Amino acid sequence: MQADFSKPVLAIDTSTSSLSLALSANGQTFLFHQEAGNRQSDLILPKIGELLGQAGIAAADLAAIVYAQGPGAFTGLRIGAAVGQGLAAPYGTLLIGIPCLDAVAYRIPDAECVLAATDARMGEVFYAWFDTKHHRRLSDYQVGKAADIALPANAQTPQGIGNAFALPEPPPFDGAPEMPTAETYLNLAQSGRYPATDAAAAELLYVRNKIALTAKEQAERKAQG
C-alpha cells in the first residue's frame, strides 16, 4: 500500500517522554512538541484536534497517520499506536510505522556510518548502525550495554546520534544527544521507503522481551551502586 502524500498526513511520536506531532496539510506543516511526561494520554487527542483545527481539516481528511513504531518507551509507544489506530479505523486511513532508531539516524543525513543509540533504561541502550547516504541499515535493531557496541565490519568514521550519548556511560564513540521530532517521522514517511498498512495490521517494534526490572533486581542493582 502507498499513501497519497498530496493529501493531509499526521505524524505522532510518543516514543519518549515528549509529545510530538506534525501535520502536513494544504502545503503547510503544523507542529506541536512538548515535554509531557505521564500526561501524554491526556494531551494527545486535544493537541491533535488543535492541529487539525489550525489546518482547517478533520480526521476524515487524513490520507495517512505516521507513528513511532519502536523501540522506545513502552507505554508511550502503545499510546501513539492506539491513538493512530483509533483515528484511522473509522475512515480506512492508512498507518505508516517508522522505526524509532531510523528517525534518530536520519538526524544525520548523507553519512555512510551512523550509530543511532537511545536510552533503553535498565542500564542498556537501543541501537543500530545505518548508512543514511545510501538508505541502508548496517545492523539489526539491538539492545544491550553501551560499552559493548562494536563498529560494523569495514565501517569507518562513525558518527553517533541519540539520547544515549547523554548517559553517564554513553556508547564508546563520538556522538550528539539529539533526538528526532514528529516532523522527522513525517519526512521519512514521505520518502516512500516505509510501507503503509491498514489500522488492524499496524504493529510495534520491540527488541526487548523484558520491559521492567523485578523488585528483587531493582534492589540488587541499587545495592551494587
Z-matrix of the N, CA and C atoms (Angstrom, degrees):
N
C 1 1.456
C 2 1.531 1 110.21
N 3 1.300 2 116.60 1 144.07
C 4 1.452 3 122.06 2 176.44
C 5 1.521 4 109.45 3 -128.50
N 6 1.327 5 115.58 4 135.31
C 7 1.456 6 120.16 5 178.82
C 8 1.531 7 110.41 6 -82.74
N 9 1.309 8 116.16 7 154.13
C 10 1.459 9 122.40 8 176.26
C 11 1.525 10 107.81 9 -92.78
N 12 1.341 11 116.90 10 100.62
C 13 1.454 12 120.51 11 -174.76
C 14 1.521 13 113.33 12 -81.05
N 15 1.326 14 116.27 13 2.59
C 16 1.468 15 118.74 14 171.13
C 17 1.527 16 110.88 15 -78.63
N 18 1.335 17 115.03 16 -11.79
C 19 1.463 18 121.23 17 178.62
C 20 1.527 19 109.60 18 -104.80
N 21 1.338 20 118.56 19 169.31
C 22 1.463 21 120.80 20 -176.48
C 23 1.532 22 113.16 21 -60.51
N 24 1.333 23 114.90 22 140.56
C 25 1.468 24 122.28 23 178.48
C 26 1.527 25 108.34 24 -136.05
N 27 1.319 26 115.78 25 133.42
C 28 1.460 27 122.30 26 178.96
C 29 1.525 28 109.55 27 -109.16
N 30 1.336 29 117.19 28 136.57
C 31 1.465 30 121.95 29 175.18
C 32 1.525 31 109.60 30 -117.90
N 33 1.339 32 115.95 31 137.08
C 34 1.459 33 123.46 32 -177.72
C 35 1.526 34 108.87 33 -125.26
N 36 1.334 35 116.96 34 125.31
C 37 1.468 36 120.57 35 173.76
C 38 1.527 37 108.91 36 -124.85
N 39 1.316 38 115.74 37 110.21
C 40 1.466 39 121.98 38 176.11
C 41 1.527 40 110.01 39 -123.49
N 42 1.322 41 116.55 40 28.69
C 43 1.460 42 121.11 41 -174.70
C 44 1.526 43 113.34 42 -80.52
N 45 1.330 44 116.65 43 -10.64
C 46 1.464 45 121.67 44 176.73
C 47 1.526 46 107.73 45 -124.29
N 48 1.312 47 117.60 46 -164.83
C 49 1.463 48 120.84 47 178.64
C 50 1.519 49 112.33 48 -79.44
N 51 1.317 50 117.61 49 -1.88
C 52 1.470 51 121.76 50 177.14
C 53 1.521 52 110.45 51 -93.22
N 54 1.323 53 115.03 52 157.35
C 55 1.464 54 122.33 53 168.55
C 56 1.517 55 106.38 54 -108.65
N 57 1.323 56 116.47 55 117.15
C 58 1.453 57 121.24 56 -177.03
C 59 1.521 58 109.41 57 -126.33
N 60 1.327 59 116.24 58 128.69
C 61 1.461 60 122.59 59 -177.50
C 62 1.519 61 109.50 60 -133.26
N 63 1.319 62 116.28 61 145.53
C 64 1.462 63 121.99 62 174.87
C 65 1.518 64 108.66 63 -143.33
N 66 1.309 65 116.48 64 132.10
C 67 1.458 66 122.22 65 -178.75
C 68 1.520 67 109.22 66 -126.48
N 69 1.326 68 115.86 67 119.83
C 70 1.459 69 121.68 68 174.78
C 71 1.525 70 108.23 69 -98.32
N 72 1.333 71 116.46 70 119.95
C 73 1.467 72 120.39 71 -178.02
C 74 1.520 73 110.13 72 -158.56
N 75 1.310 74 115.54 73 136.53
C 76 1.461 75 121.63 74 174.24
C 77 1.528 76 112.46 75 55.15
N 78 1.335 77 115.95 76 38.97
C 79 1.457 78 119.52 77 177.20
C 80 1.516 79 114.74 78 77.47
N 81 1.323 80 117.93 79 7.50
C 82 1.460 81 121.55 80 -179.93
C 83 1.530 82 109.72 81 -126.45
N 84 1.334 83 115.33 82 161.42
C 85 1.454 84 121.26 83 174.84
C 86 1.525 85 108.56 84 -121.38
N 87 1.309 86 115.87 85 122.82
C 88 1.465 87 122.60 86 -178.98
C 89 1.527 88 107.93 87 -106.19
N 90 1.345 89 116.81 88 130.72
C 91 1.451 90 121.03 89 -170.68
C 92 1.527 91 112.39 90 -124.17
N 93 1.326 92 114.42 91 148.60
C 94 1.465 93 121.88 92 169.06
C 95 1.520 94 107.19 93 -143.56
N 96 1.334 95 116.27 94 131.55
C 97 1.466 96 120.35 95 177.54
C 98 1.524 97 107.92 96 -149.29
N 99 1.326 98 115.38 97 124.04
C 100 1.468 99 119.49 98 -176.48
C 101 1.523 100 110.43 99 -154.85
N 102 1.319 101 116.60 100 140.52
C 103 1.459 102 120.93 101 171.04
C 104 1.525 103 107.43 102 -63.37
N 105 1.319 104 116.79 103 124.12
C 106 1.460 105 120.05 104 -173.28
C 107 1.518 106 113.35 105 -119.97
N 108 1.328 107 117.74 106 -21.15
C 109 1.457 108 120.09 107 -178.39
C 110 1.513 109 111.28 108 57.92
N 111 1.340 110 115.74 109 -130.51
C 112 1.465 111 119.29 110 -179.68
C 113 1.524 112 112.85 111 -87.09
N 114 1.334 113 117.62 112 14.92
C 115 1.470 114 121.67 113 179.50
C 116 1.533 115 112.08 114 -101.10
N 117 1.309 116 117.65 115 9.20
C 118 1.465 117 119.53 116 179.63
C 119 1.519 118 112.12 117 -54.23
N 120 1.334 119 116.50 118 -45.98
C 121 1.468 120 120.13 119 -176.39
C 122 1.519 121 111.92 120 -66.12
N 123 1.346 122 117.20 121 -28.62
C 124 1.466 123 120.27 122 179.02
C 125 1.524 124 111.69 123 -78.35
N 126 1.324 125 116.49 124 -33.74
C 127 1.461 126 120.93 125 -171.94
C 128 1.528 127 114.38 126 -90.79
N 129 1.339 128 116.73 127 -27.08
C 130 1.462 129 118.44 128 -165.09
C 131 1.535 130 113.43 129 -61.98
N 132 1.316 131 118.62 130 -48.17
C 133 1.471 132 118.89 131 -178.34
C 134 1.527 133 112.64 132 -68.81
N 135 1.348 134 119.85 133 -44.30
C 136 1.471 135 118.42 134 175.99
C 137 1.529 136 113.01 135 -59.32
N 138 1.332 137 117.74 136 -39.89
C 139 1.465 138 119.77 137 -178.19
C 140 1.533 139 111.28 138 -72.12
N 141 1.332 140 117.82 139 -35.47
C 142 1.462 141 119.57 140 173.30
C 143 1.524 142 109.49 141 -62.47
N 144 1.329 143 116.40 142 -41.96
C 145 1.462 144 120.46 143 177.38
C 146 1.516 145 111.92 144 -59.32
N 147 1.329 146 116.69 145 -39.55
C 148 1.461 147 120.16 146 179.02
C 149 1.528 148 111.20 147 -65.11
N 150 1.329 149 117.09 148 -42.51
C 151 1.465 150 119.24 149 178.89
C 152 1.527 151 111.48 150 -64.49
N 153 1.321 152 115.96 151 -43.25
C 154 1.470 153 119.11 152 177.63
C 155 1.530 154 110.28 153 -60.40
N 156 1.330 155 116.10 154 -39.70
C 157 1.462 156 120.34 155 178.29
C 158 1.517 157 111.87 156 -64.31
N 159 1.337 158 117.03 157 -41.14
C 160 1.464 159 120.40 158 178.17
C 161 1.524 160 111.21 159 -61.55
N 162 1.331 161 115.40 160 -36.47
C 163 1.468 162 120.05 161 -179.02
C 164 1.524 163 112.49 162 -83.10
N 165 1.322 164 116.84 163 -12.55
C 166 1.456 165 120.66 164 -179.41
C 167 1.515 166 113.76 165 72.92
N 168 1.341 167 116.23 166 32.73
C 169 1.459 168 120.27 167 -179.98
C 170 1.524 169 109.84 168 -130.15
N 171 1.333 170 115.47 169 173.83
C 172 1.462 171 121.60 170 176.30
C 173 1.525 172 109.36 171 -118.05
N 174 1.329 173 115.89 172 168.03
C 175 1.467 174 120.31 173 179.66
C 176 1.528 175 111.34 174 -58.02
N 177 1.313 176 117.12 175 -31.70
C 178 1.471 177 121.19 176 -179.87
C 179 1.520 178 112.61 177 -65.37
N 180 1.332 179 117.39 178 -18.37
C 181 1.462 180 121.29 179 -178.43
C 182 1.525 181 113.17 180 -84.81
N 183 1.334 182 117.30 181 -8.97
C 184 1.460 183 120.29 182 -176.73
C 185 1.526 184 111.53 183 -71.74
N 186 1.325 185 116.21 184 133.77
C 187 1.467 186 120.57 185 175.62
C 188 1.519 187 110.69 186 -84.51
N 189 1.326 188 116.83 187 -28.04
C 190 1.464 189 120.68 188 -178.70
C 191 1.517 190 109.64 189 -160.45
N 192 1.321 191 115.18 190 155.06
C 193 1.459 192 122.75 191 172.91
C 194 1.521 193 107.48 192 -123.30
N 195 1.317 194 115.82 193 124.12
C 196 1.461 195 123.13 194 -179.44
C 197 1.527 196 107.77 195 -97.97
N 198 1.328 197 117.11 196 137.17
C 199 1.464 198 119.02 197 -179.76
C 200 1.516 199 110.83 198 -137.65
N 201 1.329 200 115.87 199 151.36
C 202 1.463 201 122.41 200 176.28
C 203 1.520 202 108.08 201 -72.07
N 204 1.323 203 116.15 202 120.22
C 205 1.465 204 121.82 203 -169.75
C 206 1.523 205 113.12 204 -89.87
N 207 1.323 206 117.57 205 -17.84
C 208 1.453 207 121.66 206 -176.22
C 209 1.527 208 110.36 207 108.49
N 210 1.327 209 116.65 208 172.51
C 211 1.461 210 126.40 209 -0.51
C 212 1.521 211 111.98 210 -74.86
N 213 1.325 212 115.15 211 156.40
C 214 1.450 213 121.07 212 -179.33
C 215 1.509 214 109.94 213 177.86
N 216 1.327 215 116.58 214 -157.75
C 217 1.455 216 121.21 215 -179.80
C 218 1.534 217 109.63 216 -63.86
N 219 1.316 218 116.78 217 120.46
C 220 1.461 219 121.65 218 -171.52
C 221 1.531 220 112.52 219 -56.22
N 222 1.331 221 117.01 220 -51.42
C 223 1.469 222 120.47 221 -177.93
C 224 1.516 223 110.96 222 -64.37
N 225 1.332 224 116.80 223 -44.18
C 226 1.459 225 120.17 224 -179.67
C 227 1.511 226 112.56 225 -61.40
N 228 1.320 227 117.48 226 -43.18
C 229 1.462 228 120.64 227 178.71
C 230 1.520 229 111.38 228 -58.70
N 231 1.326 230 115.45 229 -43.12
C 232 1.463 231 119.37 230 -179.08
C 233 1.528 232 111.43 231 -66.35
N 234 1.320 233 116.69 232 -37.17
C 235 1.478 234 120.30 233 177.77
C 236 1.527 235 110.01 234 -62.44
N 237 1.325 236 116.30 235 -49.48
C 238 1.458 237 119.97 236 -177.90
C 239 1.512 238 112.92 237 -62.24
N 240 1.330 239 116.29 238 -45.13
C 241 1.460 240 120.02 239 -179.32
C 242 1.519 241 111.30 240 -66.33
N 243 1.333 242 116.68 241 -41.04
C 244 1.466 243 120.10 242 -178.75
C 245 1.523 244 111.41 243 -65.78
N 246 1.318 245 116.65 244 -42.00
C 247 1.468 246 119.71 245 178.29
C 248 1.529 247 109.95 246 -65.27
N 249 1.333 248 117.13 247 -41.97
C 250 1.457 249 119.88 248 177.41
C 251 1.518 250 111.99 249 -59.99
N 252 1.334 251 116.35 250 -44.30
C 253 1.462 252 120.02 251 178.40
C 254 1.525 253 111.34 252 -64.71
N 255 1.330 254 116.09 253 -40.60
C 256 1.457 255 119.55 254 -178.99
C 257 1.520 256 112.88 255 -64.56
N 258 1.334 257 116.41 256 -37.20
C 259 1.467 258 120.39 257 178.44
C 260 1.521 259 111.70 258 -75.67
N 261 1.344 260 116.92 259 -31.06
C 262 1.460 261 120.76 260 -174.05
C 263 1.520 262 113.65 261 -83.28
N 264 1.330 263 116.65 262 -39.17
C 265 1.466 264 120.72 263 -170.32
C 266 1.531 265 114.07 264 -56.95
N 267 1.336 266 120.46 265 -44.48
C 268 1.469 267 118.76 266 -176.58
C 269 1.527 268 114.15 267 -65.07
N 270 1.326 269 117.39 268 -22.45
C 271 1.460 270 120.37 269 -174.04
C 272 1.528 271 113.42 270 -114.94
N 273 1.335 272 117.08 271 3.92
C 274 1.450 273 119.67 272 -177.65
C 275 1.516 274 113.12 273 67.36
N 276 1.326 275 116.49 274 26.49
C 277 1.459 276 121.61 275 -179.16
C 278 1.536 277 109.95 276 -71.77
N 279 1.313 278 116.72 277 140.66
C 280 1.458 279 120.99 278 179.18
C 281 1.530 280 111.11 279 -76.64
N 282 1.330 281 115.88 280 149.37
C 283 1.457 282 122.01 281 173.61
C 284 1.520 283 109.53 282 -114.47
N 285 1.337 284 116.66 283 142.70
C 286 1.458 285 122.48 284 178.74
C 287 1.529 286 107.96 285 -128.07
N 288 1.317 287 116.38 286 112.98
C 289 1.453 288 121.06 287 177.86
C 290 1.520 289 110.78 288 -90.78
N 291 1.326 290 115.86 289 129.55
C 292 1.460 291 121.42 290 177.95
C 293 1.526 292 108.10 291 -114.26
N 294 1.327 293 119.32 292 120.89
C 295 1.463 294 120.31 293 176.57
C 296 1.530 295 110.82 294 -57.36
N 297 1.320 296 116.19 295 135.74
C 298 1.472 297 120.69 296 -174.45
C 299 1.518 298 112.58 297 -61.68
N 300 1.338 299 117.45 298 -38.16
C 301 1.462 300 119.22 299 -179.08
C 302 1.526 301 111.89 300 -68.29
N 303 1.322 302 117.45 301 -28.34
C 304 1.461 303 119.99 302 173.43
C 305 1.529 304 109.92 303 -63.02
N 306 1.336 305 115.96 304 -46.03
C 307 1.456 306 119.76 305 -179.80
C 308 1.524 307 111.42 306 -61.91
N 309 1.336 308 116.22 307 -38.30
C 310 1.467 309 120.11 308 176.72
C 311 1.524 310 110.19 309 -63.99
N 312 1.321 311 116.74 310 -48.92
C 313 1.466 312 121.11 311 -176.01
C 314 1.520 313 112.38 312 -59.28
N 315 1.333 314 116.69 313 -39.72
C 316 1.462 315 119.60 314 -175.58
C 317 1.521 316 113.83 315 -77.82
N 318 1.351 317 115.82 316 6.42
C 319 1.459 318 119.02 317 164.26
C 320 1.529 319 109.08 318 -68.41
N 321 1.344 320 116.44 319 -19.22
C 322 1.472 321 122.09 320 174.65
C 323 1.528 322 107.23 321 -116.80
N 324 1.304 323 119.07 322 88.91
C 325 1.465 324 120.71 323 -178.53
C 326 1.525 325 111.62 324 -79.99
N 327 1.313 326 115.42 325 160.62
C 328 1.468 327 122.53 326 172.44
C 329 1.523 328 113.21 327 58.53
N 330 1.324 329 116.62 328 36.65
C 331 1.463 330 121.37 329 176.44
C 332 1.519 331 109.15 330 -121.10
N 333 1.327 332 116.93 331 143.39
C 334 1.460 333 120.59 332 -174.18
C 335 1.519 334 113.73 333 -88.59
N 336 1.331 335 117.89 334 -10.65
C 337 1.469 336 119.69 335 179.67
C 338 1.521 337 109.74 336 -148.77
N 339 1.327 338 115.65 337 98.24
C 340 1.466 339 122.02 338 -178.60
C 341 1.522 340 109.26 339 -121.40
N 342 1.318 341 115.76 340 129.05
C 343 1.462 342 121.30 341 172.39
C 344 1.516 343 108.28 342 -99.41
N 345 1.315 344 117.32 343 113.89
C 346 1.457 345 122.36 344 173.20
C 347 1.520 346 107.64 345 -95.79
N 348 1.332 347 116.88 346 121.82
C 349 1.465 348 120.35 347 -175.34
C 350 1.526 349 109.85 348 -141.13
N 351 1.339 350 115.85 349 128.85
C 352 1.458 351 120.86 350 -178.15
C 353 1.526 352 110.57 351 -129.45
N 354 1.313 353 114.64 352 157.20
C 355 1.464 354 121.61 353 -178.30
C 356 1.527 355 110.09 354 -66.93
N 357 1.323 356 116.68 355 121.14
C 358 1.464 357 121.69 356 178.61
C 359 1.524 358 111.94 357 -104.57
N 360 1.338 359 116.47 358 6.63
C 361 1.473 360 122.09 359 -175.78
C 362 1.529 361 109.96 360 62.54
N 363 1.319 362 115.78 361 -177.53
C 364 1.460 363 122.32 362 178.36
C 365 1.530 364 112.77 363 52.22
N 366 1.344 365 116.32 364 29.48
C 367 1.450 366 120.76 365 177.79
C 368 1.509 367 114.85 366 74.08
N 369 1.333 368 117.69 367 18.15
C 370 1.460 369 121.69 368 -177.32
C 371 1.521 370 111.16 369 -128.79
N 372 1.327 371 115.48 370 168.65
C 373 1.453 372 121.62 371 176.54
C 374 1.532 373 109.62 372 -130.57
N 375 1.321 374 116.05 373 149.40
C 376 1.460 375 121.69 374 167.29
C 377 1.523 376 106.59 375 -87.18
N 378 1.336 377 117.43 376 140.72
C 379 1.464 378 117.22 377 -179.80
C 380 1.528 379 111.38 378 -158.77
N 381 1.324 380 113.55 379 159.77
C 382 1.466 381 122.48 380 172.76
C 383 1.515 382 107.69 381 -162.23
N 384 1.331 383 114.95 382 154.32
C 385 1.463 384 121.94 383 177.70
C 386 1.524 385 109.91 384 -101.24
N 387 1.339 386 115.94 385 142.47
C 388 1.467 387 121.42 386 -176.34
C 389 1.528 388 111.24 387 -136.65
N 390 1.319 389 114.90 388 151.79
C 391 1.460 390 123.93 389 164.64
C 392 1.528 391 105.11 390 -111.44
N 393 1.327 392 116.15 391 93.84
C 394 1.469 393 119.19 392 -175.76
C 395 1.529 394 111.84 393 -75.86
N 396 1.325 395 116.96 394 -18.25
C 397 1.469 396 119.59 395 178.07
C 398 1.513 397 110.71 396 -67.47
N 399 1.336 398 116.14 397 -40.60
C 400 1.466 399 120.73 398 -177.82
C 401 1.533 400 112.11 399 -108.50
N 402 1.320 401 115.67 400 11.79
C 403 1.473 402 122.27 401 176.10
C 404 1.531 403 111.76 402 55.64
N 405 1.355 404 114.96 403 53.10
C 406 1.459 405 120.30 404 178.92
C 407 1.529 406 109.76 405 -128.32
N 408 1.312 407 115.67 406 144.33
C 409 1.461 408 120.16 407 170.44
C 410 1.518 409 107.48 408 -95.85
N 411 1.331 410 116.92 409 130.42
C 412 1.458 411 122.11 410 -173.50
C 413 1.522 412 113.05 411 -95.35
N 414 1.317 413 117.62 412 -4.83
C 415 1.465 414 120.76 413 -179.20
C 416 1.521 415 109.06 414 -151.90
N 417 1.315 416 115.58 415 172.13
C 418 1.452 417 120.85 416 170.77
C 419 1.519 418 109.59 417 -71.63
N 420 1.332 419 116.33 418 163.16
C 421 1.460 420 120.77 419 166.99
C 422 1.528 421 106.65 420 -74.35
N 423 1.328 422 116.92 421 129.37
C 424 1.456 423 119.77 422 -172.88
C 425 1.524 424 111.69 423 -135.88
N 426 1.317 425 115.50 424 165.59
C 427 1.461 426 122.30 425 172.93
C 428 1.519 427 107.39 426 -136.52
N 429 1.330 428 116.72 427 139.26
C 430 1.458 429 120.13 428 -179.61
C 431 1.508 430 110.86 429 174.73
N 432 1.307 431 115.77 430 -171.69
C 433 1.453 432 121.87 431 178.80
C 434 1.531 433 109.68 432 -70.89
N 435 1.328 434 115.87 433 137.15
C 436 1.463 435 119.46 434 -179.59
C 437 1.519 436 111.62 435 -58.82
N 438 1.327 437 116.52 436 -38.89
C 439 1.463 438 120.39 437 -177.38
C 440 1.519 439 112.96 438 -64.95
N 441 1.327 440 117.33 439 -19.23
C 442 1.463 441 121.00 440 -176.55
C 443 1.524 442 113.60 441 -90.47
N 444 1.329 443 117.94 442 -2.58
C 445 1.462 444 120.55 443 -178.15
C 446 1.524 445 109.69 444 -69.21
N 447 1.314 446 116.37 445 128.26
C 448 1.463 447 121.80 446 -178.00
C 449 1.524 448 110.34 447 -114.27
N 450 1.309 449 115.60 448 148.15
C 451 1.454 450 122.13 449 177.99
C 452 1.527 451 110.00 450 -68.98
N 453 1.337 452 118.19 451 136.03
C 454 1.467 453 119.57 452 178.00
C 455 1.532 454 111.38 453 -61.31
N 456 1.309 455 115.93 454 155.09
C 457 1.463 456 120.76 455 178.53
C 458 1.524 457 110.61 456 -59.24
N 459 1.306 458 115.79 457 137.79
C 460 1.476 459 124.05 458 176.70
C 461 1.524 460 113.67 459 67.35
N 462 1.319 461 117.77 460 9.24
C 463 1.468 462 120.79 461 179.08
C 464 1.526 463 109.86 462 -88.24
N 465 1.320 464 115.68 463 147.32
C 466 1.456 465 121.44 464 180.00
C 467 1.518 466 110.46 465 -138.38
N 468 1.311 467 116.08 466 156.92
C 469 1.460 468 124.48 467 175.27
C 470 1.523 469 111.67 468 49.00
N 471 1.326 470 117.70 469 62.60
C 472 1.464 471 119.69 470 -179.43
C 473 1.529 472 112.01 471 -70.49
N 474 1.321 473 115.26 472 146.65
C 475 1.456 474 122.23 473 173.53
C 476 1.526 475 107.52 474 -121.36
N 477 1.333 476 116.69 475 132.76
C 478 1.448 477 121.01 476 -177.73
C 479 1.517 478 112.81 477 -106.00
N 480 1.321 479 115.89 478 150.48
C 481 1.469 480 121.50 479 -179.58
C 482 1.521 481 108.65 480 -153.59
N 483 1.325 482 116.95 481 143.44
C 484 1.457 483 121.22 482 177.05
C 485 1.514 484 111.96 483 127.25
N 486 1.336 485 116.34 484 159.36
C 487 1.462 486 119.49 485 -174.24
C 488 1.522 487 114.03 486 -70.24
N 489 1.330 488 118.57 487 -7.45
C 490 1.464 489 120.31 488 173.30
C 491 1.526 490 111.24 489 -63.24
N 492 1.329 491 116.88 490 -23.70
C 493 1.459 492 120.28 491 -179.89
C 494 1.524 493 112.63 492 -78.28
N 495 1.330 494 116.86 493 -1.93
C 496 1.460 495 120.79 494 173.34
C 497 1.526 496 111.65 495 -101.19
N 498 1.317 497 117.81 496 -0.04
C 499 1.458 498 121.84 497 -179.11
C 500 1.528 499 110.95 498 -74.96
N 501 1.329 500 117.73 499 156.20
C 502 1.465 501 120.16 500 176.53
C 503 1.521 502 112.71 501 -57.10
N 504 1.330 503 116.75 502 -32.87
C 505 1.462 504 121.59 503 176.78
C 506 1.531 505 108.32 504 -121.71
N 507 1.322 506 117.49 505 83.22
C 508 1.460 507 121.35 506 -176.45
C 509 1.521 508 111.73 507 -79.13
N 510 1.325 509 117.43 508 171.96
C 511 1.468 510 120.18 509 174.14
C 512 1.521 511 110.68 510 -58.42
N 513 1.332 512 118.05 511 152.96
C 514 1.467 513 122.00 512 -175.01
C 515 1.531 514 113.57 513 -81.23
N 516 1.319 515 116.63 514 44.39
C 517 1.456 516 122.63 515 178.45
C 518 1.523 517 107.91 516 -141.46
N 519 1.333 518 117.07 517 159.30
C 520 1.453 519 119.85 518 175.00
C 521 1.524 520 109.16 519 -69.14
N 522 1.338 521 115.89 520 138.97
C 523 1.456 522 118.45 521 -179.28
C 524 1.513 523 112.30 522 -165.12
N 525 1.317 524 116.18 523 160.22
C 526 1.460 525 123.03 524 178.54
C 527 1.524 526 109.28 525 -109.60
N 528 1.341 527 117.66 526 137.78
C 529 1.468 528 120.43 527 -176.56
C 530 1.525 529 113.74 528 -82.23
N 531 1.312 530 117.45 529 42.32
C 532 1.457 531 121.38 530 -178.69
C 533 1.530 532 110.35 531 -88.71
N 534 1.325 533 114.49 532 149.60
C 535 1.463 534 120.55 533 178.84
C 536 1.529 535 109.86 534 -127.92
N 537 1.319 536 117.33 535 154.88
C 538 1.461 537 120.52 536 179.21
C 539 1.525 538 111.59 537 -76.03
N 540 1.309 539 115.55 538 167.58
C 541 1.455 540 122.81 539 170.28
C 542 1.523 541 108.14 540 -119.08
N 543 1.313 542 116.54 541 179.06
C 544 1.466 543 120.01 542 179.72
C 545 1.525 544 111.94 543 -60.68
N 546 1.323 545 116.66 544 -27.36
C 547 1.465 546 119.19 545 178.62
C 548 1.527 547 110.82 546 -64.32
N 549 1.352 548 117.62 547 -34.52
C 550 1.458 549 121.12 548 175.82
C 551 1.522 550 110.31 549 -62.28
N 552 1.331 551 116.49 550 -45.06
C 553 1.464 552 121.11 551 178.59
C 554 1.529 553 110.63 552 -61.93
N 555 1.320 554 116.56 553 -41.43
C 556 1.467 555 121.26 554 178.69
C 557 1.528 556 110.43 555 -60.78
N 558 1.325 557 116.59 556 -46.02
C 559 1.467 558 120.44 557 -179.34
C 560 1.525 559 111.58 558 -64.17
N 561 1.333 560 117.23 559 -40.11
C 562 1.462 561 119.62 560 178.54
C 563 1.528 562 111.22 561 -65.45
N 564 1.313 563 117.01 562 -40.50
C 565 1.464 564 120.11 563 178.10
C 566 1.524 565 110.75 564 -61.44
N 567 1.326 566 116.44 565 -39.56
C 568 1.460 567 120.60 566 -178.51
C 569 1.525 568 112.54 567 -70.52
N 570 1.342 569 117.06 568 -11.63
C 571 1.465 570 120.07 569 175.64
C 572 1.521 571 111.62 570 -70.40
N 573 1.335 572 116.80 571 -19.75
C 574 1.453 573 121.48 572 -179.75
C 575 1.519 574 114.40 573 80.26
N 576 1.346 575 117.42 574 5.95
C 577 1.463 576 120.30 575 -177.30
C 578 1.532 577 113.07 576 -86.18
N 579 1.327 578 117.21 577 -6.22
C 580 1.464 579 120.29 578 -176.74
C 581 1.524 580 109.11 579 -117.98
N 582 1.337 581 118.00 580 130.41
C 583 1.467 582 121.07 581 -174.26
C 584 1.517 583 112.85 582 -71.35
N 585 1.303 584 115.02 583 149.98
C 586 1.466 585 121.97 584 174.23
C 587 1.525 586 108.72 585 -99.75
N 588 1.325 587 116.26 586 149.23
C 589 1.461 588 121.78 587 177.98
C 590 1.518 589 108.96 588 -134.94
N 591 1.326 590 115.60 589 169.49
C 592 1.453 591 117.34 590 171.40
C 593 1.528 592 108.59 591 -80.04
N 594 1.313 593 116.61 592 169.49
C 595 1.462 594 121.08 593 -172.11
C 596 1.522 595 112.49 594 -60.03
N 597 1.321 596 117.06 595 -39.12
C 598 1.465 597 120.67 596 -176.01
C 599 1.521 598 112.33 597 -67.06
N 600 1.332 599 117.64 598 -24.96
C 601 1.463 600 121.21 599 -175.57
C 602 1.523 601 113.22 600 -95.16
N 603 1.323 602 117.29 601 -0.78
C 604 1.466 603 120.24 602 -178.40
C 605 1.527 604 110.45 603 -66.68
N 606 1.327 605 116.77 604 136.16
C 607 1.459 606 121.69 605 -176.92
C 608 1.518 607 110.90 606 -132.06
N 609 1.329 608 114.84 607 160.00
C 610 1.457 609 121.44 608 172.69
C 611 1.527 610 108.94 609 -101.63
N 612 1.323 611 115.34 610 157.25
C 613 1.460 612 121.81 611 -179.55
C 614 1.525 613 108.72 612 -108.14
N 615 1.314 614 116.18 613 113.16
C 616 1.456 615 121.66 614 177.45
C 617 1.525 616 108.68 615 -112.24
N 618 1.328 617 116.69 616 137.86
C 619 1.461 618 119.62 617 173.99
C 620 1.525 619 110.75 618 -117.51
N 621 1.305 620 116.19 619 2.37
C 622 1.454 621 120.97 620 177.58
C 623 1.521 622 108.34 621 -132.21
N 624 1.326 623 116.50 622 125.49
C 625 1.455 624 119.75 623 178.24
C 626 1.517 625 111.60 624 -74.84
N 627 1.337 626 115.11 625 -31.40
C 628 1.460 627 120.05 626 -176.79
C 629 1.521 628 108.57 627 -96.68
N 630 1.320 629 118.48 628 125.15
C 631 1.451 630 120.92 629 -174.42
C 632 1.516 631 112.97 630 -108.39
N 633 1.333 632 119.26 631 -3.84
C 634 1.456 633 120.50 632 -179.72
C 635 1.511 634 110.27 633 -156.36
N 636 1.315 635 115.47 634 152.48
C 637 1.451 636 120.80 635 173.92
C 638 1.521 637 109.87 636 -80.60
N 639 1.329 638 116.79 637 145.25
C 640 1.460 639 120.15 638 172.83
C 641 1.529 640 108.47 639 -71.33
N 642 1.331 641 115.97 640 164.99
C 643 1.463 642 120.20 641 178.76
C 644 1.525 643 110.71 642 -58.69
N 645 1.342 644 116.48 643 -39.29
C 646 1.469 645 120.56 644 178.87
C 647 1.521 646 110.58 645 -63.53
N 648 1.349 647 116.73 646 -43.94
C 649 1.460 648 120.10 647 -179.88
C 650 1.517 649 111.60 648 -65.44
N 651 1.348 650 116.43 649 -37.70
C 652 1.461 651 120.03 650 177.00
C 653 1.519 652 110.74 651 -62.68
N 654 1.347 653 117.66 652 -42.85
C 655 1.449 654 121.30 653 179.93
C 656 1.526 655 111.26 654 -65.53
N 657 1.330 656 116.25 655 -39.73
C 658 1.465 657 120.67 656 179.21
C 659 1.520 658 110.34 657 -65.21
N 660 1.322 659 116.60 658 -43.08
C 661 1.475 660 119.71 659 -179.79
C 662 1.524 661 111.00 660 -65.59
N 663 1.348 662 116.44 661 -39.35
C 664 1.454 663 120.38 662 178.46
C 665 1.530 664 110.32 663 -63.79
N 666 1.317 665 117.07 664 -40.17
C 667 1.471 666 121.37 665 179.94
C 668 1.511 667 111.61 666 -65.97
N 669 1.340 668 116.11 667 -29.92
C 670 1.454 669 120.80 668 179.73
C 671 1.527 670 112.40 669 -81.39
N 672 1.337 671 115.21 670 -5.55
C 673 1.462 672 119.36 671 179.92
C 674 1.501 673 113.43 672 82.17
